Amino acid sequence: MSYQRAIVVGASSGIGAELVRQLAQSGCQVVAVARRGERLLDLATQFPGLVFTLEHDVCRTSDIPNAFQEACGQLGGLDLFIYAAGVMPTVGPDEYDFAKDNAMLQTNLVGAVAWLNQAAIRFGNVGGGTIVGIGSVAGDRGRKGQPVYNASKAGLATYMEAIRNRLSSKGVTVATIKPGPVQTDMLGGKAVAGAMPVEQAARLILKQSSRSGEHYLKLTHRVIFAMIRLVPGWLFRRIGPA
Amino acid sequence: MLEPGSIRRFSGFGRNAVSDGFEVCISSGDEVAEVYDLARAESRQIVVRGAGRSYGDAATLREGIVLDTEGLENILGFEDGVIHVEAGVTLARIWRYALELGYWLPVVSGTTFVSFGGAVGMNIHGKNAFHAGTIGEHVEELTVAFPSGTRTLRPGDAEFAEVIGSAGQLGVVVSGRLKMKKVVSGNVLVTARSCRNWEEQFEALNEGEADYRVSWVDLFSDGRGLVHTAVHDPSPGSLRVSDQELPSKIAGLIPKEHAWRIFRLFNTRPGMRLVNAIKHLIAAKFESGKTYTQTLAAFNFLLDYVPEWERSYLPEGLAQIQIFVPEDGALSVFREVTLTQQRARRESFLGVLKKHRKDRLPFMFSHAVDGYSLAMDFKVSADLPSLFEQIAEVTLSNGGRFYLAKDSLLRPEHVRRYLGSDLDRFIEAKQRLDPEHLLSSDLMKRVGL
């Protein structure tokens, strides 16, 4: 899939940064959006004239309509919008810390809705474009270890499904990508078996972005998580992973 | 900020490129000042868009404010053969209003769906360009909303000729008065003559007395085609608008709203070669040498016979260009342009030859010459820019000019060469009338203005 103008929100590290890198390598102009603006400078330096930076905290939702218009103006249009911002702080097994929970909801869901609404309005009106939301396999079930992270990603997936249903008749592609473990800072340095290199994950995300729907990055994930979704609640409580 | 829901995708009539912009519709000339203020507040530029009938990117502006003037839709008056209209009124509405009063438009384009503002902005011409000139010569008054305020201009004012033909780059035409042509009949008497080559085309196009002269050219050949000359019917005849309606079926068979789908089947090089050849054979055998009566609408608005005909060029789109060459070099330039297309195997699917004269007022970006024009319809392809480069070179080398309403391919160096000192005149007028550069378009950006 060849894109010419893209916005990537959550571009300072991990999958978002790698998506910016790969898009720029393909000649696409990208506005890279992140709270930690200084972290974007490397990308902008590496791809002069292709990567533009926008420092923005997705929790400041009232700034988003203006930021979106500015980014589109800078690019001279928009073909692709990717929401890749997400946080997953460590949560203890008996921890119910609303501050942490709220931060996750704000970044993973509320900020996503605020940005994606803008993309949906634009693409719906012009009759074309691609929206990608980076969800997670963690959103498929409620797990003991990350109740709010799971909920935020489940909420994002449901929201994405709804806008996909709204926009598909208008020529807009809406893809929800559910990566499994990817070798990024989000793993907190933990070695996770089967974690995918971030370069591979970004490449697969861009490949899958051309098709509307929910996508896993590996066939094995699709099979395994389809089975996990079928596990009855009473059994999932007993054997479900953290 | 701009209303997010006002974003729209726009293209020119040729649908060969798209551009997203924020649509702002107005229903009164007074609102233009607010749009200028909005552009200042948002640090955006404005493109003025009428009916969107320019073929290329003259009425689009990427991420800009697209000022839609179609809501300026009132006919304000009609007195002594002069019609007073707002900018969004189409030529169709003007002639439908005036014909039963015994008047026709002094200049019409090949489609009737052009807005008055667009017609003035691009300074359109018609099949009578060789004696009637461009539409600007028939405008008696213009009300223009400049960034500095609204003014009413008359032919004696310097800004009058600057605004006409300026492609909406100096101010927004809000309304104007147009001197109509008195007619006693809604018909013309048309004479057809089939031609075998370019020499015969030029000879036939100049034959006899005529109010209108136009020719269809088969660009797969050495300029064979069919010349039509026409005079207004001098005998009093029907002035009823209902008698001007175009047929609802093509060739009495195909509902015209679906005809573009049939055209699409032939929209390939072999297909159009065949269509042109058949048309020539039919014209030579059955039409040539005949004189017949036709309604003004049927004769003038050939492009309106098949609604949405431009869709037959999709998905690539249509790039129409029109080159204007002074009389002395016209025949050899058009022959060279024909051969160039044939060598590239990228022939225009349609060629239209017209005769022109120079403008009598110094209209901006004038395309007019004492000579001839050749309009060509190309299916967009990756190698079209290089073909156009060759066409531009032979045109410019022979003192030729271009027409911004029918362009998708001009580059800054072409414009510099064809406008010469007129380019400095535009830059000076821009600095004086729109110093903040609030008005622009994708076309202007493409040609470096």
Interface residues (C-beta under 8 A of the other chain):
Chain A: P65 N66 F68 Q69 C72 G73 G76 G77 L78 Q118 I121 R122 N125 V126 G127 G128
Chain B: M1 L2 P4 G5 S6 I7 R8 R9 S19 D20 R44 R62 E63
